[in-house]
């Protein structure tokens, strides 16, 4: 198994737990955007979107840079890759376990224990 520091994965999953933050990440897949541009499709203030962006930044999913009065944001894909890798590893682990269980149950069904 690949080891990932729990707090980093925790931060990524906590950031992804909010639908607004997931939509912001989707917006950023199209390219860099200002906080104002990110706020446009949401029914919330620029300040509220900025809080979401800070949470994404703390998880490492977004990088912000200030240019004059504007804050530009861009997607940082590496933390998402690590989360996907962790999920994929868990999927493989449980598939093997469940396949083994299925085999045992099938064998017991075909050859029931004698009393």
C-alpha positions in Angstrom: 0.0 0.0 0.0 1.1 3.5 -0.7 1.3 5.8 2.3 -0.2 9.2 2.3 -0.1 11.5 5.3 -3.6 11.4 6.7 -3.9 15.2 7.3 -3.2 15.9 3.6 -5.9 13.5 2.4 -8.2 14.8 5.2 -7.8 18.3 3.9 -8.5 17.3 0.3 -11.6 15.3 1.2 -12.8 18.0 3.5 -12.4 20.6 0.7 -14.2 18.3 -1.8 -17.1 17.7 0.6 -18.7 21.0 -0.3 -20.6 21.3 -3.6 -19.6 24.9 -4.1 -15.9 24.1 -3.8 -16.4 21.2 -6.3 -18.0 23.6 -8.8 -15.1 26.0 -8.3 -12.7 23.3 -9.1 -14.7 22.4 -12.2 -14.6 26.0 -13.3 -10.8 26.0 -12.9 -10.4 23.0 -15.1 -11.1 25.5 -17.9 -8.2 27.7 -16.9 -7.1 30.3 -14.5 -9.8 32.7 -13.2 -10.2 35.6 -10.8 -12.2 35.2 -7.6 -14.7 37.6 -9.2 -15.1 35.3 -12.2 -15.4 32.3 -10.0 -18.2 34.0 -8.1 -20.3 34.9 -11.1 -22.2 31.6 -11.5 -22.8 31.2 -7.8 -25.5 33.0 -5.8 -23.0 34.3 -3.3 -20.6 37.2 -2.7 -17.1 37.5 -3.9 -16.1 37.3 -0.2 -18.0 34.1 0.3 -16.3 32.5 -2.8 -13.0 33.8 -1.5 -13.5 31.8 1.7 -14.1 28.7 -0.4 -11.0 29.4 -2.4 -8.9 29.7 0.7 -10.2 26.3 1.9 -9.2 24.8 -1.5 -5.8 26.5 -1.3 -5.2 25.1 2.2 -5.9 21.6 0.8 -3.3 22.4 -2.0 -6.0 22.1 -4.7 -5.8 25.8 -5.8 -3.0 28.3 -6.0 -3.8 32.0 -5.7 -1.7 35.0 -6.8 -2.5 38.6 -6.4 -2.2 40.9 -9.5 -3.1 44.4 -8.4 -6.5 44.3 -6.8 -7.4 41.0 -8.4 -6.8 37.5 -7.0 -6.1 35.0 -9.7 -6.7 31.2 -9.0 -5.5 28.2 -10.8 -6.0 24.5 -10.3 -3.3 22.4 -8.7 -4.0 18.8 -9.8 -1.4 16.9 -7.7 -3.4 16.6 -4.4 -6.4 15.3 -6.4 -4.1 12.8 -8.1 -3.0 11.6 -4.7 -6.6 11.3 -3.5 -7.6 9.4 -6.7 -4.6 7.1 -6.2 -5.6 6.4 -2.6 -9.2 5.7 -3.6 -8.0 3.4 -6.4 -5.8 1.5 -4.0 -8.7 1.0 -1.7 -10.9 -0.2 -4.6 -8.3 -2.8 -5.6 -7.9 -4.0 -2.0 -11.6 -4.5 -1.5 -12.1 -6.1 -4.9 -9.6 -8.8 -4.0 -11.2 -9.3 -0.6 -14.7 -9.5 -2.0 -13.6 -11.8 -4.8 -12.1 -14.2 -2.1 -15.3 -14.0 -0.1 -17.4 -14.8 -3.2 -15.2 -17.8 -3.9 -15.5 -19.1 -0.3 -19.3 -18.7 -0.3 -19.6 -20.4 -3.7 -17.5 -23.3 -2.5 -19.7 -23.6 0.6 -22.9 -23.5 -1.4 -21.6 -26.2 -3.8 -20.2 -28.3 -0.9 -22.2 -27.6 2.2 -20.6 -28.7 5.5 -21.9 -32.0 6.8 -23.5 -32.1 10.3 
